[in-house]
Amino acid sequence: MVKAVVLLSGGLDSSTVLFQAKAEGCRCYALSFDYQQRHQRELESATRIAQQVEVAEHQIVNFDLRRWGGSALTDTQIELPEGDRPIK
């Protein structure tokens, strides 16, 4: 059986890839990253999706993205952007 490692964020794109790999008969392994983001929703979704797909194994790798600088994703002192703004 072909094995597939899928980077699973819990979002639509990575979930689709996981479901596709499973549908193609792969033995799936899911890998997610906990980078100390403000919200755990993505990881909760990734866990539920991995369980639903019945992956062989789901690993969550912990690391602190804040080591490389501030981001609205990780720093509660930085205001979260709202609305549509062009990326600079």
The first five atom37 places (N, CA, C, CB, O) and aatype in JSON, in Angstrom:
{
  "aatype": [12, 19, 11, 0, 19, 19, 10, 10, 15, 7, 7, 10, 3, 15, 15, 16, 19, 10, 13, 5, 0, 11, 0, 6, 7, 4, 1, 4, 18, 0, 10, 15, 13, 3, 18, 5, 5, 1, 8, 5, 1, 6, 10, 6, 15, 0, 16, 1, 9, 0, 5, 5, 19, 6, 19, 0, 6, 8, 5, 9, 19, 2, 13, 3, 10, 1, 1, 17, 7, 7, 15, 0, 10, 16, 3, 16, 5, 9, 6, 10, 14, 6, 7, 3, 1, 14, 9, 11],
  "atom_mask": [
    [1, 1, 1, 1, 1],
    [1, 1, 1, 1, 1],
    [1, 1, 1, 1, 1],
    [1, 1, 1, 1, 1],
    [1, 1, 1, 1, 1],
    [1, 1, 1, 1, 1],
    [1, 1, 1, 1, 1],
    [1, 1, 1, 1, 1],
    [1, 1, 1, 1, 1],
    [1, 1, 1, 0, 1],
    [1, 1, 1, 0, 1],
    [1, 1, 1, 1, 1],
    [1, 1, 1, 1, 1],
    [1, 1, 1, 1, 1],
    [1, 1, 1, 1, 1],
    [1, 1, 1, 1, 1],
    [1, 1, 1, 1, 1],
    [1, 1, 1, 1, 1],
    [1, 1, 1, 1, 1],
    [1, 1, 1, 1, 1],
    [1, 1, 1, 1, 1],
    [1, 1, 1, 1, 1],
    [1, 1, 1, 1, 1],
    [1, 1, 1, 1, 1],
    [1, 1, 1, 0, 1],
    [1, 1, 1, 1, 1],
    [1, 1, 1, 1, 1],
    [1, 1, 1, 1, 1],
    [1, 1, 1, 1, 1],
    [1, 1, 1, 1, 1],
    [1, 1, 1, 1, 1],
    [1, 1, 1, 1, 1],
    [1, 1, 1, 1, 1],
    [1, 1, 1, 1, 1],
    [1, 1, 1, 1, 1],
    [1, 1, 1, 1, 1],
    [1, 1, 1, 1, 1],
    [1, 1, 1, 1, 1],
    [1, 1, 1, 1, 1],
    [1, 1, 1, 1, 1],
    [1, 1, 1, 1, 1],
    [1, 1, 1, 1, 1],
    [1, 1, 1, 1, 1],
    [1, 1, 1, 1, 1],
    [1, 1, 1, 1, 1],
    [1, 1, 1, 1, 1],
    [1, 1, 1, 1, 1],
    [1, 1, 1, 1, 1],
    [1, 1, 1, 1, 1],
    [1, 1, 1, 1, 1],
    [1, 1, 1, 1, 1],
    [1, 1, 1, 1, 1],
    [1, 1, 1, 1, 1],
    [1, 1, 1, 1, 1],
    [1, 1, 1, 1, 1],
    [1, 1, 1, 1, 1],
    [1, 1, 1, 1, 1],
    [1, 1, 1, 1, 1],
    [1, 1, 1, 1, 1],
    [1, 1, 1, 1, 1],
    [1, 1, 1, 1, 1],
    [1, 1, 1, 1, 1],
    [1, 1, 1, 1, 1],
    [1, 1, 1, 1, 1],
    [1, 1, 1, 1, 1],
    [1, 1, 1, 1, 1],
    [1, 1, 1, 1, 1],
    [1, 1, 1, 1, 1],
    [1, 1, 1, 0, 1],
    [1, 1, 1, 0, 1],
    [1, 1, 1, 1, 1],
    [1, 1, 1, 1, 1],
    [1, 1, 1, 1, 1],
    [1, 1, 1, 1, 1],
    [1, 1, 1, 1, 1],
    [1, 1, 1, 1, 1],
    [1, 1, 1, 1, 1],
    [1, 1, 1, 1, 1],
    [1, 1, 1, 1, 1],
    [1, 1, 1, 1, 1],
    [1, 1, 1, 1, 1],
    [1, 1, 1, 1, 1],
    [1, 1, 1, 0, 1],
    [1, 1, 1, 1, 1],
    [1, 1, 1, 1, 1],
    [1, 1, 1, 1, 1],
    [1, 1, 1, 1, 1],
    [1, 1, 1, 1, 1]
  ],
  "atom_positions": [
    [[0.85, -1.19, 0.0], [0.0, 0.0, 0.0], [0.89, 1.25, 0.0], [-0.96, 0.0, 1.23], [1.89, 1.31, 0.72]],
    [[0.52, 2.21, -0.8], [1.24, 3.48, -0.87], [0.94, 4.29, 0.39], [0.86, 4.27, -2.15], [-0.21, 4.38, 0.82]],
    [[1.98, 4.87, 0.96], [1.81, 5.73, 2.13], [1.82, 7.19, 1.7], [2.93, 5.47, 3.17], [2.52, 7.56, 0.75]],
    [[1.04, 8.02, 2.4], [1.01, 9.45, 2.12], [1.1, 10.22, 3.42], [-0.27, 9.84, 1.35], [0.35, 9.95, 4.36]],
    [[2.01, 11.17, 3.47], [2.09, 12.09, 4.6], [1.44, 13.38, 4.14], [3.58, 12.32, 5.08], [1.85, 13.98, 3.15]],
    [[0.42, 13.81, 4.87], [-0.33, 15.01, 4.49], [-0.16, 16.06, 5.59], [-1.83, 14.68, 4.26], [-0.44, 15.8, 6.76]],
    [[0.3, 17.24, 5.19], [0.35, 18.36, 6.12], [-1.07, 18.85, 6.31], [1.3, 19.5, 5.61], [-1.67, 19.42, 5.4]],
    [[-1.61, 18.63, 7.49], [-3.03, 18.89, 7.75], [-3.19, 20.08, 8.68], [-3.7, 17.65, 8.36], [-2.93, 19.99, 9.88]],
    [[-3.62, 21.2, 8.11], [-3.82, 22.42, 8.91], [-5.21, 22.45, 9.55], [-3.63, 23.65, 8.04], [-5.42, 23.15, 10.54]],
    [[-6.13, 21.69, 8.99], [-7.51, 21.75, 9.45], [-8.37, 22.59, 8.53], [0.0, 0.0, 0.0], [-9.58, 22.69, 8.72]],
    [[-7.74, 23.2, 7.54], [-8.47, 24.02, 6.57], [-8.94, 23.19, 5.38], [0.0, 0.0, 0.0], [-8.69, 21.99, 5.29]],
    [[-9.62, 23.86, 4.48], [-10.24, 23.21, 3.33], [-9.22, 22.54, 2.4], [-11.05, 24.22, 2.55], [-9.42, 21.4, 1.99]],
    [[-8.15, 23.24, 2.07], [-7.19, 22.7, 1.1], [-6.52, 21.42, 1.6], [-6.13, 23.74, 0.78], [-6.51, 20.41, 0.9]],
    [[-5.97, 21.48, 2.8], [-5.25, 20.3, 3.3], [-6.21, 19.16, 3.6], [-4.46, 20.65, 4.56], [-5.84, 17.99, 3.45]],
    [[-7.43, 19.46, 4.01], [-8.42, 18.41, 4.25], [-8.8, 17.72, 2.95], [-9.67, 19.0, 4.92], [-8.97, 16.5, 2.92]],
    [[-8.94, 18.5, 1.89], [-9.25, 17.93, 0.57], [-8.14, 16.99, 0.12], [-9.46, 19.05, -0.46], [-8.41, 15.91, -0.4]],
    [[-6.9, 17.41, 0.31], [-5.77, 16.56, -0.07], [-5.81, 15.24, 0.71], [-4.43, 17.29, 0.18], [-5.57, 14.18, 0.14]],
    [[-6.1, 15.32, 2.0], [-6.17, 14.11, 2.83], [-7.28, 13.18, 2.35], [-6.39, 14.48, 4.31], [-7.06, 11.98, 2.19]],
    [[-8.47, 13.72, 2.11], [-9.58, 12.9, 1.63], [-9.26, 12.29, 0.27], [-10.86, 13.74, 1.54], [-9.62, 11.15, 0.01]],
    [[-8.59, 13.05, -0.59], [-8.22, 12.54, -1.91], [-7.22, 11.4, -1.79], [-7.64, 13.66, -2.78], [-7.37, 10.37, -2.46]],
    [[-6.21, 11.57, -0.95], [-5.22, 10.51, -0.76], [-5.88, 9.25, -0.22], [-4.1, 10.97, 0.2], [-5.56, 8.14, -0.66]],
    [[-6.79, 9.41, 0.72], [-7.5, 8.25, 1.27], [-8.35, 7.59, 0.18], [-8.4, 8.69, 2.47], [-8.38, 6.36, 0.08]],
    [[-9.03, 8.4, -0.63], [-9.88, 7.86, -1.7], [-9.06, 7.1, -2.74], [-10.66, 9.0, -2.39], [-9.56, 6.17, -3.37]],
    [[-7.8, 7.48, -2.9], [-6.92, 6.81, -3.85], [-6.27, 5.57, -3.24], [-5.85, 7.77, -4.34], [-5.43, 4.93, -3.88]],
    [[-6.66, 5.23, -2.02], [-6.18, 4.01, -1.39], [-4.9, 4.12, -0.6], [0.0, 0.0, 0.0], [-4.3, 3.1, -0.24]],
    [[-4.46, 5.33, -0.34], [-3.21, 5.51, 0.42], [-3.43, 5.25, 1.91], [-2.66, 6.94, 0.21], [-4.51, 5.47, 2.45]],
    [[-2.37, 4.77, 2.54], [-2.33, 4.7, 4.0], [-1.84, 6.08, 4.43], [-1.38, 3.51, 4.54], [-0.7, 6.45, 4.16]],
    [[-2.7, 6.83, 5.1], [-2.44, 8.25, 5.35], [-1.91, 8.52, 6.76], [-3.69, 9.05, 5.13], [-2.37, 7.96, 7.75]],
    [[-0.94, 9.41, 6.79], [-0.36, 9.92, 8.03], [-0.54, 11.43, 7.99], [1.16, 9.5, 8.19], [-0.15, 12.08, 7.01]],
    [[-1.11, 12.0, 9.03], [-1.36, 13.44, 9.07], [-0.35, 14.12, 9.98], [-2.8, 13.74, 9.53], [-0.02, 13.6, 11.05]],
    [[0.13, 15.28, 9.56], [1.09, 16.06, 10.32], [0.56, 17.48, 10.44], [2.51, 16.04, 9.64], [0.29, 18.14, 9.44]],
    [[0.41, 17.95, 11.68], [-0.07, 19.3, 11.94], [0.96, 20.04, 12.79], [-1.46, 19.28, 12.65], [1.79, 19.42, 13.45]],
    [[0.89, 21.36, 12.76], [1.84, 22.18, 13.52], [1.09, 23.08, 14.49], [2.71, 23.02, 12.57], [0.16, 23.79, 14.12]],
    [[1.51, 23.02, 15.74], [1.02, 23.95, 16.77], [2.1, 24.99, 16.95], [0.67, 23.21, 18.13], [3.1, 24.75, 17.64]],
    [[1.9, 26.16, 16.34], [2.91, 27.22, 16.4], [2.52, 28.29, 17.41], [3.1, 27.85, 15.02], [2.93, 29.44, 17.3]],
    [[1.72, 27.87, 18.4], [1.27, 28.75, 19.49], [0.35, 29.86, 18.98], [2.47, 29.37, 20.2], [0.37, 30.99, 19.47]],
    [[-0.46, 29.51, 17.97], [-1.4, 30.46, 17.42], [-2.46, 30.83, 18.46], [-2.05, 29.89, 16.15], [-2.71, 30.09, 19.4]],
    [[-3.07, 31.99, 18.26], [-4.08, 32.48, 19.19], [-5.26, 31.53, 19.33], [-4.58, 33.84, 18.75], [-5.75, 31.28, 20.43]],
    [[-5.7, 31.0, 18.21], [-6.89, 30.16, 18.2], [-6.49, 28.72, 17.94], [-7.89, 30.65, 17.14], [-5.63, 28.43, 17.1]],
    [[-7.12, 27.82, 18.64], [-6.84, 26.4, 18.49], [-7.84, 25.73, 17.55], [-6.86, 25.72, 19.85], [-7.79, 24.52, 17.37]],
    [[-8.73, 26.5, 16.94], [-9.76, 25.94, 16.07], [-9.19, 25.09, 14.95], [-10.59, 27.04, 15.48], [-9.72, 24.02, 14.62]],
    [[-8.09, 25.57, 14.35], [-7.5, 24.83, 13.24], [-7.03, 23.46, 13.69], [-6.34, 25.61, 12.64], [-7.27, 22.46, 13.01]],
    [[-6.35, 23.4, 14.83], [-5.86, 22.11, 15.32], [-7.0, 21.2, 15.76], [-4.89, 22.32, 16.49], [-6.93, 19.98, 15.59]],
    [[-8.03, 21.79, 16.32], [-9.21, 20.99, 16.7], [-9.85, 20.4, 15.44], [-10.24, 21.85, 17.48], [-10.25, 19.24, 15.42]],
    [[-9.95, 21.21, 14.39], [-10.5, 20.73, 13.12], [-9.61, 19.64, 12.53], [-10.66, 21.89, 12.12], [-10.11, 18.62, 12.06]],
    [[-8.3, 19.86, 12.55], [-7.37, 18.87, 12.01], [-7.52, 17.54, 12.73], [-5.92, 19.37, 12.11], [-7.5, 16.48, 12.1]],
    [[-7.67, 17.59, 14.04], [-7.83, 16.36, 14.82], [-9.12, 15.64, 14.46], [-7.82, 16.68, 16.31], [-9.12, 14.42, 14.28]],
    [[-10.21, 16.39, 14.36], [-11.5, 15.77, 13.99], [-11.45, 15.17, 12.58], [-12.64, 16.81, 14.07], [-11.95, 14.07, 12.36]],
    [[-10.84, 15.88, 11.66], [-10.75, 15.4, 10.27], [-9.88, 14.15, 10.21], [-10.18, 16.49, 9.35], [-10.24, 13.19, 9.52]],
    [[-8.75, 14.15, 10.91], [-7.87, 12.98, 10.92], [-8.61, 11.76, 11.48], [-6.6, 13.26, 11.76], [-8.44, 10.65, 10.99]],
    [[-9.42, 11.98, 12.5], [-10.2, 10.88, 13.08], [-11.25, 10.39, 12.09], [-10.87, 11.32, 14.39], [-11.46, 9.18, 11.95]],
    [[-11.91, 11.32, 11.41], [-12.95, 10.95, 10.46], [-12.38, 10.13, 9.3], [-13.64, 12.2, 9.92], [-12.99, 9.16, 8.85]],
    [[-11.2, 10.53, 8.83], [-10.56, 9.83, 7.71], [-9.92, 8.53, 8.18], [-9.51, 10.74, 7.05], [-9.57, 7.67, 7.37]],
    [[-9.76, 8.38, 9.47], [-9.11, 7.21, 10.07], [-7.69, 7.06, 9.57], [-9.91, 5.94, 9.75], [-7.29, 6.02, 9.04]],
    [[-6.9, 8.14, 9.77], [-5.5, 8.11, 9.38], [-4.76, 7.08, 10.24], [-4.85, 9.5, 9.52], [-5.19, 6.75, 11.34]],
    [[-3.66, 6.6, 9.72], [-2.84, 5.64, 10.46], [-2.25, 6.29, 11.71], [-1.7, 5.08, 9.56], [-2.12, 5.66, 12.76]],
    [[-1.9, 7.58, 11.58], [-1.34, 8.32, 12.71], [-1.47, 9.81, 12.43], [0.15, 7.93, 12.95], [-1.35, 10.26, 11.3]],
    [[-1.73, 10.57, 13.5], [-1.79, 12.03, 13.39], [-0.85, 12.59, 14.44], [-3.26, 12.57, 13.58], [-1.05, 12.4, 15.64]],
    [[0.18, 13.29, 13.98], [1.14, 13.92, 14.88], [0.95, 15.43, 14.84], [2.59, 13.54, 14.49], [0.76, 16.01, 13.78]],
    [[1.01, 16.04, 16.02], [1.0, 17.5, 16.12], [2.35, 17.92, 16.66], [-0.18, 18.02, 17.04], [2.72, 17.57, 17.78]],
    [[3.09, 18.67, 15.85], [4.43, 19.12, 16.21], [4.31, 20.5, 16.84], [5.38, 19.15, 14.98], [3.74, 21.42, 16.25]],
    [[4.86, 20.64, 18.04], [4.82, 21.92, 18.75], [6.1, 22.71, 18.53], [4.61, 21.68, 20.25], [7.2, 22.18, 18.64]],
    [[5.94, 23.98, 18.2], [7.06, 24.91, 18.18], [6.5, 26.32, 18.32], [7.91, 24.75, 16.86], [5.33, 26.57, 18.04]],
    [[7.36, 27.22, 18.74], [6.93, 28.58, 19.03], [7.37, 29.51, 17.91], [7.49, 29.06, 20.38], [8.53, 29.91, 17.84]],
    [[6.43, 29.85, 17.03], [6.7, 30.73, 15.89], [7.13, 32.12, 16.35], [5.47, 30.84, 15.0], [7.76, 32.86, 15.59]],
    [[6.8, 32.47, 17.59], [7.14, 33.81, 18.1], [8.65, 34.01, 18.22], [6.49, 34.02, 19.46], [9.1, 35.15, 18.38]],
    [[9.42, 32.94, 18.15], [10.88, 33.07, 18.21], [11.43, 33.89, 17.05], [11.54, 31.69, 18.21], [12.5, 34.49, 17.16]],
    [[10.69, 33.93, 15.94], [11.15, 34.63, 14.74], [10.5, 35.98, 14.54], [10.91, 33.78, 13.53], [10.66, 36.59, 13.48]],
    [[9.77, 36.46, 15.51], [9.17, 37.78, 15.4], [7.68, 37.75, 15.62], [0.0, 0.0, 0.0], [7.06, 36.69, 15.67]],
    [[7.12, 38.92, 15.76], [5.71, 39.06, 16.06], [4.83, 38.84, 14.85], [0.0, 0.0, 0.0], [5.21, 39.11, 13.71]],
    [[3.65, 38.35, 15.12], [2.65, 38.12, 14.09], [1.28, 38.24, 14.74], [2.83, 36.72, 13.41], [1.11, 37.89, 15.91]],
    [[0.32, 38.72, 14.0], [-1.04, 38.8, 14.52], [-1.6, 37.42, 14.83], [-1.95, 39.53, 13.53], [-2.56, 37.29, 15.59]],
    [[-1.0, 36.38, 14.25], [-1.45, 35.01, 14.52], [-1.04, 34.54, 15.91], [-0.89, 34.07, 13.48], [-1.71, 33.68, 16.49]],
    [[0.05, 35.09, 16.44], [0.6, 34.56, 17.69], [0.68, 35.58, 18.81], [1.95, 34.01, 17.44], [0.73, 35.18, 19.98]],
    [[0.71, 36.86, 18.51], [0.95, 37.89, 19.51], [-0.34, 38.62, 19.86], [2.0, 38.88, 19.01], [-0.93, 39.29, 19.01]],
    [[-0.77, 38.5, 21.09], [-2.03, 39.13, 21.51], [-1.91, 40.66, 21.57], [-2.46, 38.6, 22.87], [-2.92, 41.35, 21.68]],
    [[-0.68, 41.19, 21.51], [-0.48, 42.63, 21.51], [-0.63, 43.25, 20.13], [0.9, 42.96, 22.06], [-0.73, 44.47, 20.0]],
    [[-0.66, 42.42, 19.09], [-0.83, 42.9, 17.72], [-2.3, 42.71, 17.33], [0.12, 42.15, 16.72], [-2.84, 41.61, 17.43]],
    [[-2.92, 43.78, 16.89], [-4.33, 43.73, 16.51], [-4.53, 42.85, 15.28], [-4.87, 45.15, 16.25], [-3.75, 42.91, 14.32]],
    [[-5.56, 42.04, 15.32], [-5.89, 41.21, 14.16], [-6.48, 42.08, 13.07], [-6.88, 40.08, 14.55], [-7.38, 42.87, 13.34]],
    [[-5.99, 41.96, 11.83], [-6.55, 42.74, 10.73], [-7.97, 42.28, 10.43], [-5.67, 42.62, 9.47], [-8.31, 41.11, 10.57]],
    [[-8.79, 43.23, 10.01], [-10.17, 42.92, 9.65], [-10.45, 43.43, 8.25], [-11.16, 43.53, 10.66], [-9.86, 44.42, 7.81]],
    [[-11.35, 42.75, 7.56], [-11.76, 43.18, 6.24], [-10.73, 42.82, 5.18], [0.0, 0.0, 0.0], [-9.74, 42.15, 5.45]],
    [[-10.99, 43.28, 3.97], [-10.1, 42.99, 2.85], [-9.07, 44.08, 2.73], [-10.9, 42.84, 1.54], [-9.4, 45.25, 2.53]],
    [[-7.82, 43.69, 2.86], [-6.73, 44.64, 2.68], [-5.7, 43.99, 1.76], [-6.08, 45.05, 4.06], [-5.42, 42.8, 1.88]],
    [[-5.13, 44.76, 0.86], [-4.12, 44.17, -0.03], [-2.9, 43.73, 0.77], [-3.7, 45.18, -1.12], [-2.53, 44.35, 1.77]],
    [[-2.28, 42.66, 0.33], [-1.06, 42.15, 0.94], [0.1, 42.98, 0.44], [-0.85, 40.64, 0.63], [0.25, 43.2, -0.77]],
    [[0.92, 43.43, 1.35], [2.09, 44.24, 0.97], [3.34, 43.44, 1.07], [2.2, 45.47, 1.84], [4.42, 43.95, 0.79]]
  ]
}
